[in-house]
Amino acid sequence: DIVMTQSPDSLAVSLGERATINCTSSQSIFYSSNNKNYLAWYQQKPGQPPRLLIYWASSRESGVPARFSGGGSGTDFTLTISSLQAEDVAGYYCQQYLSLPWTFGQGTKVDIK
Amino acid sequence: QVQLQESGPGLVKPSETLSLTCTVSGASIINYYWSWIRQPPGKGLEVIGYFSYRSTNYNPSLKSRVSISADTSNNQFSLHLRSVTAADTALYYCAKLGALGLGYFDYWGRGTLVTVSA
C-alpha cells in the first residue's frame, strides 16, 4: 500500500495569514502516461463528512474558494490556504488514488492562533 | 445535485454482520462508481471498497469479510461486513467516485456511526 504522511499534525495560524500543509507519499503518484499526479485534498469540519477541495494535485473542485491551492509532484505535495478565514478551521486530508487500495494521510488540524 | 444517505443499525454484536445501505438521489447508480469509506472515532479515513455496475474492488485488509452489492430498482447500494469486532467500530460513509471512476470522492453521505459491542 502507498503510505501517505502529512505534516504537521496540527497548526495554528492567525486570521489572514498563510497556512501550508505537507503530504508525502511513500512512492511516486505521478503517472507519466497522462502527466498527472493522482492526489486529492479534503476538508473535514467537526460533525461533517469530508469535502473534496483539490484533485489532480492542483485542480480546484467547483465552488472551492480560490484561497485554497494545491501543488507538488511525484511524492511531495502541499495544500496552501493563502489567507486563513475563520471558516477554514477544520481537519485536512490528502489521498492518493493512483494505486489500490486508495489511501489517506492521517490528517492535519488547522486552528486559529 | 447528488445526495447520499446511509442507513442501518447503529449497534452490532461482535462476530455478527454489519449491514448498511446507501440511498442515492440525483444520479443513477448504474452510471457512476460508488464507495464505502470508514473513519474510526478520532482517527483517519479508510476505503473499504468500491463498485460500479461492472466491477467491484475491496481493500485487501477487509476483502475476506466484505461485500458490496447494488439494488438498482431502488438506486441503493449496500455494505456487508462479516465477523465484526470492536476494531470495526467507526463512522461509515458512502461516497461517489470522481469522473470516469477516478478514485477521489466528490460527493459524500453524512455518515452513520456503527458501534460493535455486546
HADDOCK unambig.tbl for C-alpha pairs under 7 A between the chains (distance, minus, plus):
assign (segid A and resid 40 and name CA) (segid B and resid 104 and name CA) 6.46 0.50 0.50
assign (segid A and resid 48 and name CA) (segid B and resid 110 and name CA) 6.31 0.50 0.50
assign (segid A and resid 49 and name CA) (segid B and resid 108 and name CA) 6.42 0.50 0.50
assign (segid A and resid 49 and name CA) (segid B and resid 109 and name CA) 6.88 0.50 0.50
assign (segid A and resid 49 and name CA) (segid B and resid 110 and name CA) 5.43 0.50 0.50
assign (segid A and resid 49 and name CA) (segid B and resid 111 and name CA) 6.77 0.50 0.50
assign (segid A and resid 52 and name CA) (segid B and resid 105 and name CA) 6.69 0.50 0.50
assign (segid A and resid 52 and name CA) (segid B and resid 106 and name CA) 5.63 0.50 0.50
assign (segid A and resid 97 and name CA) (segid B and resid 103 and name CA) 4.91 0.50 0.50
assign (segid A and resid 97 and name CA) (segid B and resid 104 and name CA) 6.34 0.50 0.50
assign (segid A and resid 101 and name CA) (segid B and resid 59 and name CA) 5.57 0.50 0.50
assign (segid A and resid 102 and name CA) (segid B and resid 47 and name CA) 6.59 0.50 0.50
assign (segid A and resid 103 and name CA) (segid B and resid 46 and name CA) 6.72 0.50 0.50
assign (segid A and resid 104 and name CA) (segid B and resid 45 and name CA) 6.15 0.50 0.50
assign (segid A and resid 106 and name CA) (segid B and resid 44 and name CA) 5.29 0.50 0.50
assign (segid A and resid 107 and name CA) (segid B and resid 44 and name CA) 6.68 0.50 0.50
